[in-house]
Amino acid sequence: MKNSHSTLQNVVERISQAAKHSGRTEKNITLVAVSKQKPIEDIIVAYEAGVRNFGENRSEELEEKATALSHLTDLKWHFIGNLQSRQSSLIAQYAHYFHAIDRFKIVQRLSEQLTTFNRSLSVFIQVNVSGEASKNGFQCDNWQHNADQSINLIQTVKEMTALPHINLLGLMTMAPFNASEDIYRNIFKNMAGLSTYLREQLPEIPAQQLSMGMSDDFEIAIEEGATYVRIGSAIFGERAK
């Protein structure tokens, strides 16, 4: 992790500027440093520079790193990958946040396992607002006009909030890679609109957070309302192929 402090400082400054552009403050935005496939030494350097939230997408790697760094008690682990049911026990045991709930079965299983470990887990529902077939998540590319999409999401939110040890924070999405600024902005605007719609339909459920934006598009995401951004290569450099 070369020039780590200056690289991280640059990302933090860009987050601050994007927040100001939208009339917000960086204090309302959580930086998740995506440390997947990066060595523990890089995480320690980022931690010493002030980062407290780290993202992993493989359950075994999360277990290894969480165990090795368990002495850093204010460090928070975010699981950001797709999860198979057989891997959920490790997430229930080690993760503090899970950004990619793409089906009710997974969160139901996590709830049961969290009860066993006497832990809680903050989660985001992953939604597909771009319509890309390659993207996971609840289909919401036409939620304004397709009643099935909006009703399905509302029902899922209601069922999830009734589960023990599950704290629903809000929604997460992934934009296409290497898209234009207009495409990024439209997708993130759509997400913000969907979040507002959920709050209007379910005012009793405080799920107002938006996890969206990565290294190539986080400034646009922040300008459109992101409260959690997941940034990897802009902090740690490109991963090995």
C-alpha positions in Angstrom: 0.0 0.0 0.0 2.2 2.8 -1.3 1.7 6.5 -0.3 -1.2 5.3 1.9 -1.7 8.4 4.0 -1.7 10.8 1.0 -3.9 8.4 -1.0 -6.4 8.1 1.8 -6.3 11.8 2.5 -7.2 12.5 -1.2 -10.2 10.2 -1.0 -11.4 11.8 2.2 -11.1 15.2 0.7 -13.0 14.1 -2.4 -15.8 12.8 -0.1 -15.9 16.1 1.7 -16.1 18.1 -1.5 -18.9 15.9 -2.9 -20.8 16.3 0.3 -20.5 20.1 0.2 -21.8 20.1 -3.4 -25.0 18.5 -2.2 -25.4 20.6 0.9 -24.3 17.9 3.2 -21.3 17.2 5.5 -18.8 14.3 5.3 -19.8 13.4 8.9 -23.0 11.9 7.4 -21.0 9.6 5.0 -19.3 6.4 6.1 -16.3 5.4 4.1 -16.0 1.6 3.8 -12.4 0.7 2.7 -12.8 -2.4 0.5 -9.9 -4.5 1.7 -10.7 -7.7 -0.2 -7.7 -9.6 -1.4 -5.4 -7.1 0.4 -3.0 -8.2 3.1 -3.7 -7.5 6.8 -0.7 -5.1 6.8 -2.5 -2.8 4.4 -5.6 -2.8 6.7 -3.4 -1.9 9.7 -1.9 1.0 7.7 -5.3 2.3 6.8 -6.5 1.8 10.4 -3.6 3.9 11.7 -4.6 6.6 9.2 -8.1 6.8 10.7 -10.2 4.2 8.8 -12.5 2.1 10.9 -14.8 0.4 8.4 -13.5 -2.3 6.1 -15.2 -4.4 3.4 -14.7 -8.0 2.5 -16.5 -10.2 0.0 -15.3 -13.7 1.0 -16.5 -15.2 4.2 -13.3 -17.2 4.9 -11.1 -14.1 4.3 -13.4 -12.1 6.6 -13.0 -14.8 9.3 -9.2 -14.8 8.9 -8.8 -11.0 9.1 -11.4 -10.5 11.8 -9.6 -13.1 14.0 -6.2 -11.6 13.3 -7.3 -8.1 14.1 -9.7 -8.8 17.0 -7.6 -6.7 19.3 -8.8 -3.6 17.3 -12.1 -3.4 19.1 -13.4 -0.3 17.2 -12.8 -1.9 13.8 -16.0 -2.7 11.9 -16.3 -5.4 9.2 -18.7 -5.0 6.3 -19.5 -8.0 4.2 -20.2 -6.8 0.7 -20.3 -9.9 -1.4 -23.0 -12.4 -2.5 -23.6 -15.0 0.2 -24.5 -18.6 -0.1 -26.5 -20.1 2.7 -23.7 -22.5 3.8 -21.4 -19.5 4.4 -23.8 -17.5 6.5 -22.5 -18.7 9.9 -19.2 -16.9 9.4 -21.0 -13.6 8.6 -23.2 -14.0 11.6 -20.1 -14.5 13.7 -17.8 -11.9 12.4 -19.5 -9.2 10.4 -21.0 -6.0 11.7 -22.7 -5.0 8.5 -23.9 -6.9 5.4 -24.5 -4.9 2.3 -26.0 -7.4 -0.1 -29.2 -9.0 1.1 -30.6 -10.2 -2.2 -33.3 -12.7 -0.9 -35.3 -13.2 2.2 -34.0 -16.7 2.8 -30.5 -15.4 3.6 -31.5 -12.8 6.1 -33.8 -15.3 7.8 -31.0 -17.8 8.2 -28.7 -15.0 9.5 -31.2 -14.0 12.1 -31.3 -17.6 13.4 -27.5 -17.8 13.6 -27.2 -14.4 15.2 -29.5 -15.6 17.9 -27.0 -18.4 18.6 -24.1 -16.0 18.7 -26.0 -13.4 20.7 -25.0 -10.7 18.1 -26.8 -8.2 15.9 -26.2 -7.4 12.3 -26.9 -4.2 10.4 -28.0 -4.9 6.8 -28.9 -3.3 3.5 -31.3 -4.8 1.0 -29.6 -5.0 -2.4 -31.7 -3.7 -5.2 -31.2 -3.8 -9.0 -32.3 -0.4 -10.3 -30.2 -0.5 -13.5 -31.9 -3.5 -15.0 -28.6 -5.2 -15.7 -29.1 -9.0 -15.9 -25.6 -9.5 -14.4 -26.6 -7.6 -11.2 -28.1 -9.4 -8.2 -30.7 -7.9 -5.9 -34.4 -7.3 -5.8 -35.6 -6.2 -9.2 -36.5 -2.5 -9.0 -35.5 -1.0 -12.4 -39.1 0.0 -13.0 -40.5 0.4 -9.5 -42.4 3.6 -10.2 -44.6 1.9 -12.8 -44.4 -1.8 -11.9 -46.5 -2.5 -8.8 -45.1 -6.0 -8.4 -41.6 -4.6 -7.9 -42.6 -2.0 -5.3 -45.0 -4.3 -3.5 -42.5 -7.1 -3.3 -39.8 -4.7 -1.8 -42.2 -3.3 0.7 -43.3 -6.7 1.9 -39.6 -7.8 2.2 -38.9 -4.7 4.3 -41.8 -5.5 6.6 -40.8 -9.1 7.0 -37.1 -8.3 7.6 -37.7 -5.7 10.3 -39.7 -8.3 12.3 -36.6 -10.6 12.5 -34.6 -10.7 15.7 -31.0 -9.4 15.7 -31.4 -7.8 12.3 -31.1 -4.0 12.0 -32.2 -2.8 8.5 -30.3 0.3 7.6 -31.6 0.8 4.0 -30.8 0.0 0.4 -27.7 -0.9 -1.5 -27.0 -1.0 -5.3 -24.2 -1.4 -7.7 -23.9 0.7 -10.9 -22.5 -0.6 -14.2 -18.8 -0.5 -14.6 -17.3 2.2 -16.8 -20.6 3.9 -17.4 -21.1 7.6 -18.3 -21.7 10.2 -15.6 -25.3 10.6 -16.8 -25.9 6.8 -16.4 -24.4 6.9 -12.9 -26.4 9.9 -11.9 -29.7 8.5 -13.2 -29.1 5.2 -11.3 -28.3 7.0 -8.0 -31.2 9.4 -8.4 -33.5 6.4 -8.9 -32.1 4.8 -5.8 -32.7 8.0 -3.8 -36.2 8.2 -5.1 -36.8 4.6 -4.1 -35.5 5.2 -0.6 -37.8 8.2 -0.3 -40.8 6.1 -1.5 -40.1 3.4 1.1 -40.0 6.0 3.9 -43.3 7.4 2.7 -44.9 4.0 2.6 -43.3 2.7 5.8 -42.8 5.8 8.0 -42.4 3.6 11.1 -39.3 1.9 9.7 -36.2 4.0 10.0 -34.3 2.5 7.0 -32.9 5.7 5.4 -29.3 4.8 4.6 -28.0 4.4 1.0 -25.0 2.2 0.3 -23.9 3.2 -3.2 -20.8 4.4 -5.0 -17.4 2.8 -5.5 -14.0 4.1 -6.6 -15.1 5.2 -10.1 -18.4 6.9 -9.1 -18.5 7.6 -5.4 -18.5 11.4 -5.8 -21.6 11.3 -8.0 -23.2 8.8 -5.6 -22.6 11.2 -2.7 -24.1 14.1 -4.6 -27.2 12.0 -5.1 -27.6 10.9 -1.5 -25.2 8.1 -0.7 -24.5 7.7 3.0 -22.1 4.7 2.7 -19.5 4.4 0.0 -17.5 1.3 -0.7 -14.0 2.3 -2.0 -11.2 -0.1 -2.8 -8.8 0.6 -5.5 -8.7 4.4 -4.9 -7.4 3.7 -1.5 -5.4 0.4 -1.8 -4.5 0.4 -5.5 -5.7 -2.1 -8.1 -6.0 -5.7 -7.0 -3.8 -8.4 -8.7 -5.5 -10.0 -11.6 
